[in-house]
Amino acid sequence: MTFEYSLVGGVNDTSKDAEQLAKLLKGMNCHINLIPVNPIKERDYVQSEQRVITAFKNKLEKYGINVTIRREMGRDISGACGQLRKGYLEQAQ
């Protein structure tokens, strides 16, 4: 089973958050796909720093959980997840 976990800087990206997630999934044969949030204009979400993302991943792996960090693509042209949707909605109005 794969779980998608969106990391939002200062909201759910602490060591304690990783520990709570690991305890929740303890004993499950699962994989976590960490998704660093992409900033969009109408939200004040902040992407976690790379060192925080890596520390979160390492903490989960310490608990024996398989983890990947989603590769970032399209952010430079506002075409990443969340950003592209926003652009489409603005054009449709």
All heavy atoms as an XYZ file, in Angstrom:
736
protein
N       0.848     -1.153      0.000
C       0.000      0.000      0.000
C       0.904      1.230      0.000
O       1.900      1.284      0.712
C      -0.874     -0.017      1.250
C      -1.829      1.126      1.314
S      -2.981      1.022      2.707
C      -3.857     -0.462      2.318
N       0.549      2.208     -0.794
C       1.314      3.451     -0.864
C       0.499      4.583     -0.266
O      -0.683      4.730     -0.558
C       1.676      3.798     -2.317
O       2.477      2.742     -2.854
C       2.447      5.099     -2.403
N       1.157      5.358      0.559
C       0.545      6.549      1.137
C       1.233      7.773      0.570
O       2.454      7.807      0.449
C       0.693      6.555      2.670
C      -0.105      5.502      3.361
C       0.477      4.279      3.676
C      -1.427      5.715      3.686
C      -0.253      3.295      4.312
C      -2.174      4.733      4.326
C      -1.581      3.516      4.637
N       0.446      8.772      0.202
C       0.961     10.051     -0.259
C       0.912     10.995      0.939
O      -0.122     11.133      1.573
C       0.074     10.616     -1.378
C      -0.108      9.690     -2.559
C       1.055      9.732     -3.519
O       1.658     10.804     -3.663
O       1.359      8.700     -4.118
N       2.035     11.634      1.253
C       2.105     12.534      2.406
C       2.651     13.872      1.927
O       3.808     13.982      1.533
C       3.014     11.938      3.481
C       3.014     12.689      4.790
C       2.112     12.363      5.794
C       3.918     13.719      5.021
C       2.117     13.048      7.006
C       3.928     14.407      6.222
C       3.028     14.066      7.214
O       3.029     14.745      8.410
N       1.808     14.892      1.947
C       2.237     16.230      1.538
C       2.917     16.927      2.697
O       2.316     17.118      3.754
C       1.034     17.068      1.087
O       0.479     16.532     -0.082
N       4.166     17.294      2.495
C       4.925     18.009      3.514
C       4.712     19.506      3.346
O       4.978     20.066      2.280
C       6.418     17.721      3.372
C       6.908     16.368      3.867
C       8.350     16.143      3.413
C       6.820     16.290      5.366
N       4.231     20.146      4.398
C       4.018     21.587      4.388
C       4.955     22.189      5.435
O       4.883     21.814      6.615
C       2.548     21.945      4.704
C       2.337     23.450      4.653
C       1.602     21.230      3.747
N       5.809     23.082      4.996
C       6.791     23.680      5.889
C       6.163     24.312      7.116
O       5.243     25.119      7.009
N       6.635     23.898      8.300
C       6.148     24.454      9.556
C       4.790     23.952      9.994
O       4.259     24.383     11.009
N       4.194     23.033      9.228
C       2.863     22.515      9.559
C       2.923     21.044      9.953
O       2.410     20.647     11.000
C       1.877     22.715      8.381
C       0.526     22.074      8.682
C       1.709     24.192      8.075
N       3.556     20.219      9.111
C       3.573     18.773      9.379
C       4.889     18.127      8.965
O       4.918     17.008      8.485
C       2.408     18.098      8.663
C       2.536     18.138      7.155
O       3.334     18.886      6.596
N       1.748     17.334      6.488
N       5.982     18.839      9.169
C       7.271     18.340      8.688
C       8.331     18.164      9.775
O       9.515     18.055      9.488
C       7.813     19.254      7.583
C       8.118     20.661      8.069
O       7.730     21.015      9.207
O       8.743     21.428      7.303
N       7.905     18.112     11.026
C       8.865     17.987     12.121
C       9.237     16.532     12.384
O       8.572     15.606     11.906
C       8.292     18.579     13.418
O       7.185     17.768     13.850
C       7.844     20.021     13.232
N      10.263     16.358     13.173
C      10.680     15.020     13.594
C       9.549     14.327     14.348
O       9.307     13.128     14.180
C      11.922     15.137     14.478
O      12.341     13.873     14.918
N       8.835     15.083     15.162
C       7.695     14.528     15.911
C       6.592     14.063     14.957
O       5.980     13.023     15.164
C       7.145     15.558     16.897
C       6.030     15.025     17.767
C       5.579     16.041     18.779
C       4.425     15.447     19.607
N       3.970     16.353     20.640
N       6.345     14.842     13.903
C       5.344     14.449     12.904
C       5.745     13.142     12.231
O       4.904     12.261     12.022
C       5.170     15.540     11.838
C       4.564     16.816     12.384
O       3.638     16.735     13.217
O       5.026     17.897     11.981
N       7.030     13.004     11.896
C       7.517     11.772     11.265
C       7.357     10.588     12.208
O       6.935      9.503     11.800
C       8.982     11.929     10.861
N       7.654     10.811     13.478
C       7.517      9.747     14.477
C       6.058      9.323     14.630
O       5.745      8.132     14.690
C       8.074     10.238     15.808
C       8.178      9.160     16.850
C       8.889      9.647     18.097
O       9.891     10.378     17.986
O       8.424      9.273     19.198
N       5.149     10.281     14.678
C       3.721      9.965     14.791
C       3.238      9.189     13.570
O       2.457      8.242     13.700
C       2.899     11.241     14.972
C       3.075     11.874     16.329
C       2.333     13.200     16.455
O       2.088     13.909     15.465
N       1.986     13.555     17.681
N       3.691      9.587     12.394
C       3.312      8.892     11.169
C       3.845      7.464     11.187
O       3.121      6.516     10.854
C       3.827      9.651      9.946
C       3.501      9.064      8.582
C       1.986      8.943      8.372
C       4.136      9.909      7.480
N       5.084      7.304     11.599
C       5.688      5.973     11.670
C       4.930      5.074     12.648
O       4.681      3.901     12.358
C       7.153      6.090     12.088
N       4.535      5.617     13.772
C       3.786      4.827     14.764
C       2.407      4.443     14.229
O       1.917      3.350     14.478
C       3.673      5.589     16.075
C       4.990      5.643     16.826
C       4.875      6.408     18.124
C       6.225      6.411     18.844
N       6.184      7.158     20.098
N       1.801      5.340     13.479
C       0.488      5.068     12.887
C       0.553      3.910     11.893
O      -0.357      3.093     11.799
C      -0.032      6.335     12.185
C      -1.392      6.263     11.524
C      -2.493      6.094     12.571
C      -1.648      7.525     10.718
N       1.665      3.836     11.156
C       1.813      2.829     10.109
C       2.607      1.600     10.561
O       2.871      0.709      9.753
C       2.485      3.458      8.888
C       1.749      4.651      8.276
C       2.542      5.235      7.136
C       0.354      4.261      7.842
N       2.964      1.550     11.826
C       3.770      0.452     12.370
C       3.158     -0.902     12.021
O       1.966     -1.131     12.198
C       3.883      0.583     13.882
C       4.771     -0.455     14.516
C       4.858     -0.259     16.003
C       5.753     -1.343     16.601
N       5.834     -1.195     18.060
N       3.998     -1.786     11.490
C       3.568     -3.136     11.161
C       2.903     -3.293      9.808
O       2.615     -4.406      9.385
N       2.649     -2.190      9.111
C       2.023     -2.264      7.786
C       3.098     -2.443      6.720
O       4.167     -1.846      6.806
C       1.229     -0.996      7.477
C      -0.003     -0.819      8.309
S      -0.914      0.667      7.825
C      -1.628      0.105      6.289
N       2.798     -3.249      5.734
C       3.674     -3.366      4.571
C       3.287     -2.227      3.630
O       2.346     -2.348      2.855
C       3.494     -4.726      3.898
C       4.421     -4.907      2.722
O       5.375     -4.170      2.553
N       4.127     -5.887      1.905
N       3.999     -1.114      3.770
C       3.593      0.074      3.011
C       4.798      0.869      2.539
O       5.935      0.582      2.887
C       2.687      0.958      3.864
S       3.479      1.678      5.308
N       4.486      1.848      1.742
C       5.475      2.775      1.190
C       4.895      4.176      1.337
O       3.698      4.378      1.134
C       5.708      2.463     -0.290
C       6.704      3.353     -0.924
N       8.040      3.068     -0.949
C       6.570      4.554     -1.534
C       8.685      4.039     -1.561
N       7.816      4.951     -1.927
N       5.743      5.139      1.671
C       5.290      6.529      1.768
C       5.970      7.342      0.682
O       7.193      7.316      0.535
C       5.598      7.140      3.145
C       4.842      6.376      4.229
C       5.232      8.620      3.175
C       5.121      6.867      5.630
N       5.168      8.061     -0.071
C       5.657      8.983     -1.081
C       5.536     10.382     -0.485
O       4.431     10.897     -0.322
C       4.835      8.852     -2.359
C       5.406      9.645     -3.509
O       6.564     10.034     -3.500
N       4.584      9.881     -4.512
N       6.665     10.971     -0.110
C       6.665     12.324      0.448
C       6.554     13.335     -0.683
O       7.317     13.287     -1.648
C       7.946     12.579      1.235
C       8.158     11.740      2.482
C       9.505     12.078      3.112
C       7.039     11.948      3.476
N       5.622     14.251     -0.538
C       5.386     15.254     -1.575
C       5.595     16.644     -0.976
O       4.730     17.153     -0.260
C       3.951     15.143     -2.130
C       3.680     13.730     -2.618
C       3.722     16.173     -3.229
C       2.231     13.456     -2.934
N       6.738     17.263     -1.240
C       6.932     18.638     -0.771
C       5.923     19.555     -1.473
O       5.815     19.545     -2.695
C       8.365     18.966     -1.192
C       9.025     17.631     -1.369
C       7.938     16.722     -1.869
N       5.167     20.310     -0.691
C       4.103     21.151     -1.239
C       4.699     22.220     -2.157
O       5.793     22.733     -1.919
C       3.266     21.787     -0.105
C       4.055     22.821      0.664
C       1.992     22.395     -0.634
N       3.984     22.512     -3.218
C       4.375     23.583     -4.132
C       3.636     24.858     -3.733
O       2.427     24.826     -3.503
C       4.011     23.230     -5.579
C       4.919     22.173     -6.135
O       6.125     22.302     -6.102
N       4.335     21.091     -6.624
N       4.329     25.965     -3.664
C       3.647     27.216     -3.323
C       2.719     27.662     -4.452
O       3.054     27.547     -5.621
C       4.796     28.208     -3.131
C       5.944     27.634     -3.884
C       5.752     26.140     -3.899
N       1.535     28.126     -4.069
C       0.605     28.736     -5.021
C       0.096     30.038     -4.409
O       0.064     30.189     -3.187
C      -0.572     27.799     -5.403
C      -1.290     27.264     -4.176
C      -0.107     26.664     -6.284
C      -2.518     26.435     -4.484
N      -0.298     30.963     -5.253
C      -0.617     32.316     -4.802
C      -1.717     32.388     -3.746
O      -1.624     33.159     -2.811
C      -1.004     33.182     -6.002
C       0.133     33.469     -6.938
C      -0.329     34.268     -8.134
C       0.792     34.411     -9.139
N       0.338     35.059    -10.365
N      -2.787     31.600     -3.892
C      -3.918     31.749     -2.984
C      -3.743     31.028     -1.653
O      -4.620     31.070     -0.804
C      -5.221     31.322     -3.660
C      -5.389     29.813     -3.819
C      -4.877     29.299     -5.156
O      -4.128     30.006     -5.855
O      -5.217     28.158     -5.494
N      -2.605     30.385     -1.433
C      -2.318     29.698     -0.173
C      -0.999     30.222      0.384
O      -0.126     30.627     -0.368
C      -2.190     28.183     -0.386
C      -3.418     27.532     -0.948
C      -4.394     27.215      0.179
N      -5.486     26.406     -0.317
C      -6.677     26.870     -0.652
N      -6.937     28.151     -0.579
N      -7.624     26.059     -1.080
N      -0.877     30.180      1.680
C       0.384     30.622      2.275
C       1.253     29.436      2.688
O       2.068     29.546      3.582
C       0.132     31.564      3.458
C      -0.756     30.954      4.529
O      -1.267     29.832      4.350
O      -0.944     31.614      5.572
N       1.076     28.307      2.007
C       1.907     27.140      2.287
C       3.342     27.418      1.863
O       3.589     28.062      0.853
C       1.414     25.906      1.518
C       0.036     25.429      1.892
C      -0.740     24.756      0.971
C      -0.498     25.641      3.152
C      -2.011     24.296      1.292
C      -1.763     25.201      3.482
C      -2.512     24.530      2.549
O      -3.760     24.080      2.868
N       4.249     26.890      2.656
C       5.671     27.047      2.380
C       6.267     25.659      2.204
O       5.948     24.734      2.961
C       6.368     27.764      3.560
C       7.861     27.846      3.346
C       5.775     29.148      3.770
N       7.113     25.509      1.213
C       7.773     24.225      1.021
C       8.854     24.052      2.088
O       9.576     24.994      2.412
C       8.396     24.131     -0.367
C       8.914     22.741     -0.675
C       9.407     22.637     -2.100
O      10.414     23.238     -2.451
N       8.688     21.885     -2.904
N       8.930     22.859      2.647
C       9.963     22.552      3.633
C      11.335     22.674      2.996
O      11.502     22.431      1.802
C       9.786     21.116      4.142
O       8.501     20.923      4.676
N      12.310     23.045      3.811
C      13.687     23.101      3.324
C      14.158     21.687      3.016
O      13.683     20.719      3.605
C      14.599     23.715      4.387
C      14.297     25.166      4.683
C      15.193     25.724      5.767
O      16.231     25.108      6.092
O      14.852     26.793      6.299
N      15.095     21.566      2.083
C      15.582     20.252      1.664
C      16.122     19.441      2.836
O      15.886     18.252      2.941
C      16.650     20.393      0.572
C      17.058     19.060     -0.038
C      15.889     18.302     -0.666
O      15.093     18.869     -1.404
N      15.779     17.021     -0.363
N      16.811     20.096      3.759
C      17.363     19.371      4.909
C      16.248     18.819      5.802
O      16.380     17.744      6.375
C      18.321     20.255      5.715
C      17.657     21.427      6.394
C      18.589     22.199      7.333
N      17.883     23.308      7.932
C      17.002     23.200      8.919
N      16.729     22.036      9.437
N      16.387     24.274      9.391
N      15.130     19.529      5.895
C      13.989     19.083      6.691
C      13.318     17.889      6.006
O      12.943     16.911      6.663
C      12.984     20.240      6.916
C      11.715     19.755      7.582
C      13.633     21.348      7.732
N      13.181     17.964      4.686
C      12.594     16.863      3.918
C      13.435     15.603      4.076
O      12.911     14.515      4.345
C      12.462     17.255      2.427
C      11.493     18.425      2.267
C      12.021     16.052      1.589
C      11.523     19.076      0.891
N      14.736     15.759      3.952
C      15.645     14.616      4.090
C      15.603     14.042      5.507
O      15.580     12.820      5.685
C      17.082     15.034      3.718
O      17.078     15.514      2.366
C      18.045     13.872      3.843
N      15.562     14.901      6.507
C      15.489     14.434      7.896
C      14.187     13.672      8.150
O      14.176     12.656      8.854
C      15.612     15.614      8.861
N      13.086     14.148      7.574
C      11.790     13.484      7.714
C      11.865     12.080      7.104
O      11.446     11.095      7.712
C      10.708     14.318      7.021
C       9.304     13.979      7.423
C       8.660     14.697      8.419
C       8.604     12.962      6.795
C       7.350     14.405      8.781
C       7.303     12.663      7.142
C       6.670     13.385      8.145
N      12.422     12.006      5.912
C      12.591     10.720      5.223
C      13.462      9.775      6.054
O      13.103      8.603      6.255
C      13.225     10.945      3.850
C      13.537      9.678      3.074
C      14.242     10.029      1.762
C      14.533      8.824      0.918
N      15.676      8.048      1.391
N      14.578     10.279      6.542
C      15.491      9.452      7.327
C      14.836      8.938      8.605
O      15.066      7.796      9.014
C      16.764     10.230      7.659
C      17.611     10.505      6.434
O      17.445      9.880      5.390
N      18.505     11.467      6.547
N      14.015      9.762      9.233
C      13.325      9.355     10.461
C      12.367      8.202     10.171
O      12.311      7.229     10.916
C      12.584     10.555     11.051
C      11.884     10.296     12.344
C      12.879     10.345     13.482
C      12.157     10.523     14.796
N      13.045     10.837     15.887
N      11.625      8.309      9.077
C      10.703      7.229      8.708
C      11.473      5.947      8.402
O      11.067      4.853      8.816
C       9.853      7.642      7.509
C       8.839      8.757      7.750
C       8.175      9.169      6.440
C       7.787      8.338      8.769
N      12.574      6.075      7.689
C      13.381      4.899      7.355
C      13.956      4.259      8.611
O      14.095      3.031      8.678
C      14.490      5.281      6.376
C      13.943      5.585      4.993
C      14.997      6.049      4.002
O      16.057      6.564      4.430
O      14.737      5.909      2.793
N      14.262      5.055      9.607
C      14.754      4.538     10.891
C      13.730      3.589     11.513
O      14.092      2.643     12.204
C      15.043      5.707     11.833
C      15.544      5.316     13.191
C      15.771      6.539     14.057
C      16.025      6.130     15.492
N      16.075      7.283     16.378
N      12.464      3.844     11.244
C      11.380      2.997     11.744
C      11.053      1.846     10.784
O      10.059      1.148     10.957
C      10.121      3.830     11.999
C      10.186      4.618     13.279
C      10.698      5.911     13.294
C       9.745      4.079     14.483
C      10.760      6.638     14.470
C       9.803      4.801     15.662
C      10.310      6.080     15.642
O      10.380      6.805     16.818
N      11.868      1.694      9.750
C      11.687      0.575      8.825
C      10.648      0.792      7.742
O      10.171     -0.161      7.129
N      10.311      2.038      7.486
C       9.308      2.357      6.465
C      10.017      2.736      5.166
O      10.964      3.519      5.168
C       8.387      3.496      6.933
C       7.616      3.046      8.182
C       7.429      3.919      5.830
C       6.774      4.119      8.810
N       9.546      2.174      4.058
C      10.078      2.526      2.735
C       9.547      3.899      2.339
O       8.345      4.143      2.425
C       9.643      1.495      1.692
C      10.239      0.139      1.961
O      11.411      0.024      2.269
N       9.421     -0.890      1.867
N      10.456      4.754      1.885
C      10.087      6.144      1.595
C      10.771      6.623      0.317
O      11.927      6.304      0.066
C      10.531      7.080      2.748
C      10.057      8.501      2.506
C      10.045      6.586      4.089
N      10.034      7.403     -0.457
C      10.639      8.156     -1.550
C      10.191      9.608     -1.427
O       9.169      9.904     -0.805
C      10.220      7.636     -2.946
O       8.798      7.609     -3.024
C      10.778      6.277     -3.240
N      10.961     10.486     -2.017
C      10.593     11.894     -2.092
C      10.219     12.166     -3.537
O      10.997     11.888     -4.448
C      11.766     12.802     -1.666
C      12.158     12.488     -0.215
C      11.392     14.275     -1.833
C      13.448     13.153      0.219
N       9.017     12.672     -3.743
C       8.571     12.933     -5.114
C       9.495     13.936     -5.786
O       9.830     14.974     -5.236
C       7.137     13.462     -5.147
C       6.707     13.731     -6.600
C       5.275     14.052     -6.749
N       4.483     12.849     -6.571
C       3.164     12.850     -6.525
N       2.505     13.984     -6.611
N       2.499     11.729     -6.365
N       9.877     13.571     -6.981
C      10.735     14.424     -7.801
C       9.950     15.662     -8.221
O       8.792     15.577     -8.622
C      11.138     13.615     -9.032
C      12.279     14.106     -9.778
C      12.746     13.065    -10.770
N      11.650     12.365    -11.423
C      11.537     12.209    -12.725
N      12.444     12.697    -13.520
N      10.527     11.551    -13.242
N      10.576     16.799     -8.135
C       9.913     18.055     -8.469
C      10.119     18.387     -9.939
O      11.243     18.403    -10.426
C      10.513     19.169     -7.609
C       9.648     20.379     -7.515
C      10.239     21.387     -6.550
O      10.494     21.045     -5.398
O      10.448     22.534     -6.987
N       9.010     18.623    -10.641
C       9.096     18.978    -12.058
C       8.047     20.032    -12.372
O       6.924     19.973    -11.870
C       8.849     17.745    -12.933
C       9.879     16.665    -12.742
S       9.796     15.262    -13.882
C       8.088     14.983    -14.149
N       8.408     20.999    -13.174
C       7.457     21.984    -13.658
C       7.277     23.208    -12.794
O       6.572     24.137    -13.179
N       7.900     23.255    -11.639
C       7.703     24.398    -10.748
C       8.200     25.695    -11.381
O       7.599     26.760    -11.208
C       8.411     24.139     -9.425
C       8.207     25.238     -8.416
C       8.801     24.828     -7.095
N       8.771     25.933     -6.169
C       9.255     25.887     -4.960
N       9.808     24.785     -4.519
N       9.205     26.932     -4.177
N       9.292     25.605    -12.130
C       9.885     26.800    -12.734
C       8.972     27.466    -13.758
O       9.125     28.642    -14.067
C      11.238     26.470    -13.359
C      11.150     25.383    -14.417
O      10.271     24.509    -14.309
O      11.982     25.399    -15.351
N       7.988     26.735    -14.272
C       7.032     27.301    -15.235
C       5.614     27.299    -14.679
O       4.635     27.356    -15.421
C       7.088     26.540    -16.584
C       6.752     25.054    -16.397
C       8.431     26.743    -17.262
C       6.522     24.311    -17.685
N       5.506     27.201    -13.347
C       4.218     27.160    -12.637
C       3.331     26.037    -13.158
O       2.112     26.165    -13.237
C       3.483     28.506    -12.744
O       4.211     29.504    -12.061
N       3.973     24.924    -13.520
C       3.242     23.772    -14.031
C       3.300     22.571    -13.109
O       2.955     21.466    -13.499
N       3.735     22.775    -11.872
C       3.813     21.670    -10.916
C       2.441     21.421    -10.295
O       1.509     22.203    -10.470
C       4.836     22.001     -9.832
N       2.339     20.328     -9.582
C       1.079     19.950     -8.938
C       0.526     21.127     -8.130
O       1.219     21.718     -7.315
C       1.329     18.754     -8.028
S      -0.148     18.121     -7.244
N      -0.727     21.460     -8.353
C      -1.362     22.575     -7.663
C      -1.224     23.868     -8.430
O      -2.172     24.632     -8.550
N      -0.063     24.128     -8.977
C       0.178     25.363     -9.706
C      -0.521     25.354    -11.063
O      -1.107     26.350    -11.467
C       1.673     25.585     -9.910
C       2.426     25.797     -8.627
C       3.915     25.911     -8.870
O       4.489     25.153     -9.632
N       4.535     26.865     -8.197
N      -0.466     24.245    -11.757
C      -1.084     24.142    -13.074
C      -2.599     24.294    -12.969
O      -3.222     24.967    -13.765
C      -0.719     22.808    -13.722
C      -1.126     22.609    -15.167
C      -0.540     23.712    -16.045
C      -0.674     21.251    -15.656
N      -3.178     23.693    -11.944
C      -4.617     23.815    -11.714
C      -5.000     25.267    -11.563
O      -5.949     25.745    -12.153
C      -5.007     23.039    -10.454
C      -6.461     23.259    -10.054
C      -6.688     22.969     -8.587
N      -5.803     23.692     -7.701
C      -5.992     24.942     -7.303
N      -7.015     25.641     -7.728
N      -5.148     25.514     -6.473
N      -4.237     26.003    -10.779
C      -4.520     27.419    -10.548
C      -4.489     28.205    -11.851
O      -5.367     28.992    -12.125
C      -3.503     27.980     -9.539
C      -3.567     29.470     -9.349
C      -4.837     29.912     -8.693
C      -4.758     31.411     -8.414
N      -6.013     32.063     -8.462
N      -3.493     27.955    -12.675
C      -3.384     28.651    -13.953
C      -4.561     28.363    -14.859
O      -5.087     29.249    -15.521
N      -5.014     27.130    -14.898
C      -6.147     26.736    -15.725
C      -7.415     27.449    -15.246
O      -8.185     27.962    -16.050
C      -6.326     25.233    -15.692
C      -7.559     24.783    -16.452
C      -7.574     24.724    -17.838
C      -8.722     24.466    -15.771
C      -8.703     24.343    -18.525
C      -9.872     24.074    -16.444
C      -9.851     24.019    -17.831
O     -10.975     23.644    -18.507
N      -7.634     27.507    -13.937
C      -8.831     28.144    -13.407
C      -8.861     29.631    -13.734
O      -9.914     30.183    -14.017
C      -8.917     27.927    -11.882
C      -9.241     26.505    -11.435
C      -9.167     26.403     -9.912
C     -10.620     26.085    -11.920
N      -7.707     30.278    -13.679
C      -7.660     31.706    -14.008
C      -8.001     31.944    -15.475
O      -8.695     32.911    -15.801
C      -6.269     32.266    -13.699
C      -6.006     32.434    -12.216
C      -4.599     32.907    -11.917
O      -3.735     32.884    -12.825
O      -4.347     33.277    -10.761
N      -7.571     31.075    -16.365
C      -7.865     31.223    -17.799
C      -9.338     30.962    -18.095
O      -9.902     31.566    -18.991
C      -7.008     30.272    -18.618
C      -5.555     30.678    -18.683
C      -4.729     29.699    -19.477
O      -5.189     28.643    -19.893
N      -3.470     30.029    -19.688
N      -9.953     30.065    -17.339
C     -11.338     29.677    -17.586
C     -12.333     30.760    -17.168
O     -13.461     30.770    -17.618
C     -11.648     28.381    -16.867
N     -11.893     31.683    -16.338
C     -12.835     32.704    -15.820
C     -12.962     33.894    -16.704
O     -12.397     34.332    -17.497
C     -12.409     33.148    -14.424
C     -12.554     32.022    -13.440
C     -12.051     32.423    -12.038
O     -11.471     33.477    -11.845
N     -12.300     31.564    -11.078
